[in-house]
Amino acid sequence: MIVQNSPLEHYDICVIGGGPSGYAAAMRAIDFGKKVILIEKGKVGGAAIYDGALTSKTTWEISSRVASINEMLSAQGRKLFDMEWDDVQQTVREAIFDRKQQYSAHIKLLQEETSTVRFRYARGSATFESATEVKIISKKGEEIIHADYTIIATGSRPRKLPTIEVDEKIIMTSDGIHHMDNYPKSLVILGAGVIGCEYATIFSNFGKTDVYLIDRADRILPFEDDDIAKMVSDNLKEKGATIHSTAKLLRMEIVDGEVEYELSYPDGRTEVIRVEKALLSVGRIPNTEHICLEKAGVTVTDRNYITDSDTQTNVPNIYAVGDVSGHIALVNMGEIEARHAVERIVGYQHDSSVSYDNICTIMFLNPEVAAVGLNEQQCVEKGLSIKVVKLDYSCIARAIAMRKTQGFFKIIVTDDDKMRILGMRAIGEHASSAIQAIGLLIKMDESIEVLADLVHPHPSIIEGIQECVRMLLNKSIFKSAVFKDAMQCYRRKAEHIEALQEL
């Protein structure tokens, strides 16, 4: 063990955690010429690269292509394409390697003697000794450094349930699901939120696994609108998935090397089912317990999230960003919080706090779902008077050309003369490419007429946005009175719905 007799090494900013949020914080601090130390106990890039977004989305991309190929082959009465699990895993490993190399090479070059930046990457565990002192514990021993400011970005881990034994081989979380030796013959997924539905989509796309999805609510994706959830649910069922709606899990355990689970339903009925594997998708919990926050005086909530006000904790020189702050656990949001925290530390001019109103998100389902701002049911819950416009993909030339006409755009605006955009939902092919302009207009509080007058590329999926806006302005090319099933425009407040009449 290293015995530290020399004065403490001093840093302007210490970042604990080398995932997306921590890395973004360190790089933004470099922009301002600060002396920075980034401490990571595991692998730089965090769960976003390993057992997280990159792995799951790479697998989703492969599964979607396999499903598309097999849909075409099936229509032609030809033998279906069979992709080996080893080939799937190899592609995922290649994606991880590419991203890991980018981080590694970047860090190495930043730390070279010829580099003009003052940056250090320290591999080890970090704990607070005080509000300005952090201990680094590594294979080389222990070292204490001094930091004027510290940013906590230690991320999160999959939540487990006390009544279910997780061995990451038979009963797994997202940490184990990508390390299987083969496609499971059958898989039950506990949790019908975004991640649970994404994995249900992935394995039903491959067509090798009997998928079961346990949902306590009466439908999957309960936070989203009915029309979104129904399309995703119908597609899962069409691919053979079983959705246990309004089901309460009584037990789940390993029996004879398989998973046995028992469900009960509101009508008193129970059933016992046995499958090969299980995936728990019941949320994530913050990694805040082992960094000695109490020594720095940092407070946490009853769920162990770090309390903060616009990224600043109750201790003025300590900030918290990403999953540990308990706001929105998304890579892009964590990076925004991290950069914002650094800018607050250095006194960079800011006229606003971090905004969570125009966050663009993607749900990797079938079809793909993209979202920004409020959805329809959130507006109703808030008691807002709104106008809603929906356009089916069957009215979009690019979707017709792609032979991918399942899906729709939905734009929600205020029910007044300004028609300020409150949110948008897109479900279908290229959905994620359609929401950025809406997110920008929400942030800028601009009129929808900006989109109506913009020249969109043709043919493209995003032309559907323009037609939605034109419907609201009563100048659409197709008229909703003619295509009532494919085009809808209505007012809504609480449970009251009123069709808008076209001029």
C-alpha positions as MATLAB code, in Angstrom:
seq = 'MIVQNSPLEHYDICVIGGGPSGYAAAMRAIDFGKKVILIEKGKVGGAAIYDGALTSKTTWEISSRVASINEMLSAQGRKLFDMEWDDVQQTVREAIFDRKQQYSAHIKLLQEETSTVRFRYARGSATFESATEVKIISKKGEEIIHADYTIIATGSRPRKLPTIEVDEKIIMTSDGIHHMDNYPKSLVILGAGVIGCEYATIFSNFGKTDVYLIDRADRILPFEDDDIAKMVSDNLKEKGATIHSTAKLLRMEIVDGEVEYELSYPDGRTEVIRVEKALLSVGRIPNTEHICLEKAGVTVTDRNYITDSDTQTNVPNIYAVGDVSGHIALVNMGEIEARHAVERIVGYQHDSSVSYDNICTIMFLNPEVAAVGLNEQQCVEKGLSIKVVKLDYSCIARAIAMRKTQGFFKIIVTDDDKMRILGMRAIGEHASSAIQAIGLLIKMDESIEVLADLVHPHPSIIEGIQECVRMLLNKSIFKSAVFKDAMQCYRRKAEHIEALQEL';
ca = [
       0.000    0.000    0.000;
       1.201    3.476   -0.882;
       1.794    5.720    2.115;
       1.144    9.338    1.173;
       3.498   11.733    2.951;
       3.688   14.406    0.237;
       1.160   17.259   -0.039;
      -2.158   16.324   -1.606;
      -2.363   16.586   -5.377;
      -4.707   19.466   -6.168;
      -7.378   19.516   -8.892;
      -9.870   22.136   -9.913;
     -12.540   19.539  -10.641;
     -12.770   15.875   -9.624;
     -15.264   13.683  -11.472;
     -16.264   10.396   -9.856;
     -17.557    7.958  -12.460;
     -16.427    7.428  -16.050;
     -19.759    6.686  -17.709;
     -21.347    9.042  -20.256;
     -22.214   11.696  -17.666;
     -18.834   11.689  -15.930;
     -16.921   11.616  -19.193;
     -18.951   14.550  -20.536;
     -18.247   16.507  -17.350;
     -14.495   15.896  -17.558;
     -14.329   16.901  -21.203;
     -16.333   20.080  -20.615;
     -14.014   20.992  -17.739;
     -11.067   20.596  -20.111;
     -12.736   23.093  -22.437;
     -12.386   25.734  -19.706;
      -8.728   24.915  -19.052;
      -9.346   23.332  -15.661;
      -7.111   20.731  -14.041;
      -9.311   17.631  -14.016;
      -9.193   14.122  -12.606;
     -11.646   11.464  -13.776;
     -11.958    8.451  -11.454;
     -13.545    5.200  -12.626;
     -13.476    1.891  -10.745;
     -14.582   -0.259  -13.685;
     -14.492    0.373  -17.422;
     -14.640    3.823  -18.918;
     -17.913    4.313  -20.742;
     -19.868    2.565  -18.008;
     -23.085    0.638  -18.502;
     -23.885    2.681  -21.606;
     -21.292    0.558  -23.445;
     -21.233   -2.665  -21.456;
     -24.588   -4.331  -20.696;
     -26.498   -1.167  -21.457;
     -27.618    1.039  -24.319;
     -24.954    0.068  -26.854;
     -25.310   -3.676  -26.326;
     -29.108   -3.734  -26.270;
     -29.523   -1.381  -29.218;
     -26.956   -3.240  -31.313;
     -28.868   -6.442  -30.602;
     -32.145   -4.700  -31.464;
     -30.741   -3.509  -34.784;
     -29.697   -7.057  -35.688;
     -33.031   -8.527  -34.594;
     -34.972   -5.932  -36.607;
     -33.033   -6.765  -39.757;
     -33.553  -10.480  -39.199;
     -37.291   -9.889  -38.728;
     -37.508   -7.766  -41.897;
     -35.665  -10.375  -43.967;
     -37.876  -13.159  -42.651;
     -41.055  -11.181  -43.327;
     -39.983  -10.891  -46.961;
     -38.948  -14.550  -47.216;
     -42.165  -15.692  -45.575;
     -44.243  -13.668  -48.050;
     -42.405  -15.457  -50.869;
     -42.872  -18.855  -49.263;
     -39.121  -19.317  -48.916;
     -37.008  -20.762  -46.113;
     -36.469  -18.297  -43.277;
     -33.063  -16.822  -42.442;
     -31.396  -18.407  -39.397;
     -28.821  -16.269  -37.568;
     -26.694  -18.017  -34.972;
     -26.485  -16.499  -31.494;
     -22.681  -16.569  -31.710;
     -22.892  -14.292  -34.758;
     -25.157  -11.908  -32.868;
     -22.725  -11.860  -29.963;
     -19.755  -11.282  -32.253;
     -21.416   -8.232  -33.782;
     -22.173   -6.860  -30.315;
     -18.561   -7.440  -29.232;
     -17.326   -5.584  -32.302;
     -19.580   -2.629  -31.505;
     -18.333   -2.562  -27.903;
     -14.707   -2.785  -29.069;
     -15.129    0.122  -31.498;
     -16.620    2.383  -28.845;
     -14.152    1.274  -26.166;
     -11.236    2.037  -28.476;
     -12.521    5.544  -29.077;
     -12.580    6.237  -25.340;
      -9.223    4.556  -24.676;
      -7.379    6.303  -27.484;
      -8.897    9.625  -26.520;
      -7.869    9.293  -22.882;
      -4.361    8.146  -23.791;
      -3.742   11.096  -26.099;
      -5.152   13.564  -23.576;
      -2.659   12.332  -20.956;
       0.460   12.293  -23.143;
       3.312   14.513  -22.042;
       2.945   16.622  -25.165;
      -0.717   17.316  -24.397;
      -1.561   20.870  -23.384;
      -4.540   19.834  -21.251;
      -4.287   19.098  -17.545;
      -6.167   15.821  -17.352;
      -5.653   12.627  -15.398;
      -7.582    9.371  -15.644;
      -7.394    7.336  -12.421;
      -8.515    3.729  -12.285;
      -9.897    2.864   -8.867;
     -12.701    3.308   -6.358;
     -13.385    6.762   -4.991;
     -14.674    7.717   -1.545;
     -15.065   11.080    0.116;
     -12.827   11.971    3.044;
     -14.364   15.440    3.295;
     -16.128   17.909    1.023;
     -12.814   18.727   -0.651;
     -10.858   15.469   -0.273;
     -11.363   12.237   -2.206;
      -9.600    8.944   -1.555;
      -8.687    6.766   -4.553;
      -8.292    3.058   -3.820;
      -6.581    1.048   -6.560;
      -4.259   -1.907   -7.052;
      -1.365    0.467   -6.425;
      -2.690    1.411   -3.014;
      -4.471    4.440   -1.621;
      -4.127    8.093   -2.508;
      -5.975   11.176   -1.307;
      -6.432   14.142   -3.639;
      -7.806   17.620   -3.049;
     -10.490   19.072   -5.333;
     -12.121   22.471   -5.295;
     -15.226   20.921   -6.851;
     -16.436   17.355   -7.249;
     -19.031   16.019   -9.663;
     -20.641   12.693   -8.737;
     -21.580   10.597  -11.776;
     -21.493    7.052  -10.421;
     -24.472    5.820  -12.441;
     -26.884    3.047  -11.522;
     -27.365   -0.711  -11.606;
     -30.334   -3.006  -12.287;
     -32.830   -3.207   -9.468;
     -33.419   -6.647   -7.967;
     -36.281   -7.948   -5.870;
     -35.687   -9.428   -2.406;
     -38.002  -12.371   -3.096;
     -36.276  -13.473   -6.333;
     -32.817  -15.020   -6.458;
     -30.824  -13.583   -9.366;
     -27.886  -15.686  -10.554;
     -27.420  -13.854  -13.905;
     -27.518  -17.222  -15.696;
     -31.077  -18.476  -15.324;
     -32.768  -15.508  -13.669;
     -31.056  -12.426  -15.036;
     -31.025   -8.654  -15.129;
     -29.718   -6.591  -18.048;
     -26.229   -7.332  -16.669;
     -26.597  -10.996  -17.601;
     -28.957  -11.193  -20.562;
     -26.245  -10.543  -23.162;
     -23.947  -13.247  -21.805;
     -26.105  -16.267  -22.568;
     -24.609  -19.141  -24.584;
     -27.573  -19.372  -26.952;
     -31.066  -18.125  -27.659;
     -33.312  -19.213  -24.793;
     -36.073  -21.577  -25.871;
     -38.413  -19.549  -23.663;
     -38.020  -16.332  -21.703;
     -40.255  -14.549  -19.215;
     -39.737  -10.825  -18.701;
     -40.911   -9.184  -15.488;
     -41.753   -5.554  -16.183;
     -43.573   -4.099  -19.179;
     -41.904   -0.694  -19.272;
     -39.574    0.470  -22.035;
     -36.671   -1.889  -21.297;
     -38.864   -4.941  -20.732;
     -40.727   -4.289  -23.973;
     -37.457   -3.689  -25.835;
     -36.130   -7.106  -24.844;
     -39.500   -8.696  -25.637;
     -39.209   -7.106  -29.083;
     -35.632   -8.297  -29.579;
     -36.268  -11.952  -28.788;
     -39.611  -12.107  -30.590;
     -37.909  -10.582  -33.652;
     -35.356  -13.383  -33.775;
     -38.190  -15.916  -33.739;
     -36.253  -18.452  -31.676;
     -37.768  -17.790  -28.264;
     -41.211  -18.115  -26.725;
     -41.546  -14.737  -25.021;
     -43.742  -14.062  -21.970;
     -44.219  -10.566  -20.574;
     -45.618   -9.992  -17.073;
     -47.566   -6.737  -16.801;
     -49.292   -5.631  -13.592;
     -51.262   -2.969  -15.453;
     -54.004   -3.617  -17.969;
     -51.630   -2.761  -20.816;
     -47.915   -2.473  -21.542;
     -46.147    0.910  -21.553;
     -48.661    2.406  -19.077;
     -46.973    5.830  -19.192;
     -47.649    6.133  -22.935;
     -50.869    6.754  -24.859;
     -53.217    3.861  -25.586;
     -52.693    4.012  -29.342;
     -48.917    3.649  -28.997;
     -49.151    0.800  -26.489;
     -51.764   -1.040  -28.547;
     -49.702   -1.059  -31.737;
     -46.608   -2.345  -29.913;
     -48.671   -4.919  -27.997;
     -50.442   -6.168  -31.133;
     -47.121   -6.630  -32.920;
     -45.629   -8.558  -30.010;
     -48.636  -10.868  -29.951;
     -48.474  -11.300  -33.734;
     -44.905  -12.543  -33.326;
     -46.047  -15.088  -30.747;
     -45.373  -13.257  -27.500;
     -47.695  -13.843  -24.553;
     -48.577  -10.796  -22.456;
     -49.841  -11.537  -18.945;
     -51.962   -8.401  -18.427;
     -53.221   -7.387  -14.948;
     -51.056  -10.164  -13.524;
     -49.555  -10.217  -10.050;
     -46.395  -12.260   -9.598;
     -46.773  -14.564   -6.590;
     -43.386  -16.244   -6.914;
     -40.496  -16.807   -9.291;
     -37.820  -19.375   -8.557;
     -35.330  -21.744  -10.121;
     -36.653  -25.299  -10.277;
     -34.615  -28.102  -11.879;
     -32.452  -25.594  -13.738;
     -35.430  -23.710  -15.172;
     -37.638  -20.825  -14.076;
     -41.010  -21.497  -12.531;
     -43.335  -18.581  -11.868;
     -46.848  -18.264  -10.514;
     -49.322  -15.518  -11.354;
     -52.666  -14.429   -9.946;
     -55.327  -12.366  -11.678;
     -58.111  -10.036  -10.447;
     -60.738  -12.721  -11.089;
     -59.025  -15.034   -8.588;
     -57.486  -17.258  -11.230;
     -53.876  -18.442  -10.819;
     -51.473  -20.179  -13.164;
     -48.012  -21.721  -12.943;
     -45.674  -21.550  -15.941;
     -42.180  -22.929  -16.464;
     -39.675  -21.397  -18.888;
     -35.963  -21.693  -19.549;
     -34.839  -18.171  -18.555;
     -36.140  -15.036  -16.861;
     -35.256  -11.356  -17.157;
     -36.022   -8.855  -14.414;
     -36.711   -5.412  -15.825;
     -37.988   -3.528  -12.797;
     -35.932   -0.345  -12.913;
     -32.502    0.716  -11.724;
     -31.065    1.988   -8.442;
     -28.344    4.623   -7.991;
     -24.762    3.749   -7.083;
     -24.448    6.044   -4.080;
     -23.937    3.758   -1.081;
     -20.191    3.152   -1.163;
     -18.655    6.571   -1.802;
     -18.986    7.848    1.795;
     -21.303   10.740    1.006;
     -21.854   11.264    4.715;
     -18.213   12.339    5.164;
     -18.816   15.149    2.679;
     -22.198   16.033    4.183;
     -24.134   15.233    0.998;
     -27.754   14.263    1.607;
     -29.727   11.597   -0.241;
     -33.416   10.794   -0.611;
     -35.108    7.769    0.925;
     -34.398    5.967   -2.381;
     -30.679    6.853   -2.208;
     -30.774    9.448   -4.990;
     -28.579   12.467   -4.321;
     -30.592   15.587   -3.569;
     -29.791   18.425   -5.937;
     -30.965   21.791   -7.190;
     -30.129   22.225  -10.859;
     -27.249   19.666  -10.456;
     -25.836   21.279   -7.268;
     -26.143   19.243   -4.069;
     -26.722   20.629   -0.578;
     -22.917   20.963   -0.337;
     -22.081   23.973   -2.562;
     -18.898   22.563   -4.146;
     -20.345   19.105   -4.905;
     -22.610   18.351   -7.859;
     -24.551   15.258   -8.943;
     -25.441   14.312  -12.521;
     -26.863   11.390  -14.459;
     -28.650    8.445  -12.890;
     -27.677    9.343   -9.307;
     -29.732   12.535   -9.406;
     -32.993   10.654   -9.940;
     -34.333   12.861  -12.711;
     -34.412   11.145  -16.112;
     -32.053    8.181  -16.581;
     -31.022    8.742  -20.182;
     -27.519    9.003  -21.623;
     -28.266   12.229  -23.473;
     -29.841   13.826  -20.397;
     -26.946   12.784  -18.166;
     -24.490   14.392  -20.561;
     -26.503   17.618  -20.637;
     -26.639   17.715  -16.819;
     -22.888   17.079  -16.636;
     -21.980   19.867  -19.020;
     -24.396   22.189  -17.239;
     -22.817   21.388  -13.857;
     -19.341   22.278  -15.131;
     -20.621   25.508  -16.650;
     -22.203   26.441  -13.312;
     -18.926   25.690  -11.524;
     -16.829   27.914  -13.796;
     -19.417   30.688  -13.866;
     -20.205   30.312  -17.546;
     -23.199   32.504  -18.380;
     -26.489   30.627  -18.097;
     -29.924   32.142  -18.434;
     -31.824   29.013  -17.443;
     -31.698   25.775  -15.488;
     -31.538   22.327  -17.058;
     -34.781   21.815  -18.941;
     -36.516   18.453  -19.015;
     -39.417   19.642  -21.188;
     -38.099   18.919  -24.674;
     -36.149   15.692  -24.237;
     -36.094   13.535  -27.348;
     -36.269    9.808  -26.617;
     -36.373    6.604  -28.636;
     -38.030    3.340  -27.631;
     -36.569    0.437  -29.573;
     -39.759   -1.491  -30.093;
     -41.723   -2.818  -33.053;
     -42.309   -0.376  -34.582;
     -39.758    2.112  -33.309;
     -41.263    4.796  -31.055;
     -39.924    8.326  -30.641;
     -41.150   10.940  -28.211;
     -40.627   14.548  -27.209;
     -42.553   16.653  -24.726;
     -45.920   15.672  -23.276;
     -48.096   12.861  -24.562;
     -51.869   13.025  -24.807;
     -52.654   11.308  -21.502;
     -50.194   13.548  -19.625;
     -51.953   16.613  -21.003;
     -55.314   15.239  -19.876;
     -53.927   14.493  -16.406;
     -52.711   18.096  -16.184;
     -56.155   19.351  -17.208;
     -54.827   21.090  -20.323;
     -57.037   22.051  -23.228;
     -55.326   20.680  -26.320;
     -55.633   20.084  -30.020;
     -54.369   16.744  -31.304;
     -53.533   15.876  -34.885;
     -52.706   12.361  -36.118;
     -51.472   11.250  -39.513;
     -51.153    7.615  -40.493;
     -47.997    6.399  -42.240;
     -50.185    5.160  -45.088;
     -50.470    8.825  -46.188;
     -46.687    9.353  -46.388;
     -45.034    8.703  -49.767;
     -41.738    7.457  -48.309;
     -43.503    4.931  -46.081;
     -45.451    3.681  -49.082;
     -42.225    3.347  -51.090;
     -40.581    1.421  -48.241;
     -43.656   -0.783  -47.866;
     -43.619    0.194  -44.179;
     -46.976    1.866  -43.672;
     -47.632    0.804  -40.091;
     -47.358    3.765  -37.771;
     -48.470    7.348  -37.242;
     -47.419   10.820  -36.187;
     -49.238   12.606  -33.369;
     -48.639   16.273  -32.561;
     -50.208   17.951  -29.526;
     -50.636   21.731  -29.312;
     -52.383   24.203  -27.043;
     -56.037   24.851  -27.850;
     -55.647   28.549  -28.606;
     -54.719   30.805  -31.498;
     -50.975   30.372  -30.944;
     -51.158   26.543  -30.941;
     -47.911   26.186  -28.998;
     -46.423   22.708  -29.364;
     -46.658   20.612  -26.197;
     -45.358   17.302  -27.522;
     -45.149   14.739  -30.267;
     -45.210   10.967  -30.581;
     -44.023    9.056  -33.634;
     -44.333    5.321  -34.123;
     -43.100    3.601  -37.249;
     -40.107    3.384  -39.583;
     -37.568    6.231  -39.127;
     -39.603    7.577  -36.195;
     -36.486    8.788  -34.396;
     -35.545   11.065  -37.297;
     -38.846   12.913  -37.062;
     -38.874   14.500  -33.613;
     -35.813   16.765  -33.443;
     -37.485   19.716  -35.179;
     -40.424   19.488  -32.796;
     -38.040   19.397  -29.823;
     -36.337   22.541  -31.111;
     -39.642   24.364  -31.598;
     -40.697   23.436  -28.048;
     -37.439   24.865  -26.686;
     -37.702   28.030  -28.786;
     -41.455   28.401  -28.163;
     -41.929   28.932  -31.902;
     -45.130   28.741  -33.909;
     -46.098   25.619  -35.846;
     -46.199   27.795  -38.974;
     -42.410   27.531  -39.098;
     -42.807   23.853  -39.971;
     -45.679   24.460  -42.341;
     -43.545   26.773  -44.469;
     -40.322   24.745  -44.311;
     -39.360   22.881  -47.505;
     -38.988   19.238  -46.430;
     -37.007   16.707  -48.503;
     -39.107   14.455  -50.713;
     -39.782   11.636  -50.353;
     -39.093   11.452  -46.629;
     -40.864   10.303  -43.512;
     -40.638   13.783  -41.992;
     -42.985   15.143  -44.633;
     -45.681   13.681  -42.417;
     -44.879   16.308  -39.774;
     -45.539   19.065  -42.260;
     -48.871   17.550  -43.237;
     -49.848   17.293  -39.540;
     -49.128   20.977  -39.069;
     -51.031   21.862  -42.235;
     -54.025   19.951  -40.887;
     -53.987   22.149  -37.783;
     -53.846   25.229  -40.007;
     -56.630   23.946  -42.285;
     -54.421   23.802  -45.362;
     -53.474   20.139  -45.674;
     -53.093   18.411  -49.043;
     -55.288   15.482  -47.991;
     -58.464   16.285  -46.071;
     -59.267   14.453  -42.859;
     -62.970   14.525  -43.728;
     -62.120   12.155  -46.610;
     -59.452    9.974  -44.982;
     -61.103    9.706  -41.578;
     -59.268    6.503  -40.627;
     -55.832    7.850  -41.586;
     -56.144   11.495  -40.556;
     -57.605   12.812  -37.314;
     -57.808   16.244  -35.771;
     -59.611   16.847  -32.477;
     -59.823   18.920  -29.311;
     -59.491   17.337  -25.912;
     -59.748   18.335  -22.283;
     -59.926   15.740  -19.522;
     -62.249   13.061  -20.891;
     -64.000   15.318  -23.405;
     -63.098   14.818  -27.074;
     -64.428   17.007  -29.884;
     -63.641   16.570  -33.579;
     -62.344   19.682  -35.297;
     -64.272   20.776  -38.345;
     -62.264   21.694  -41.411;
     -62.907   24.969  -43.140;
];
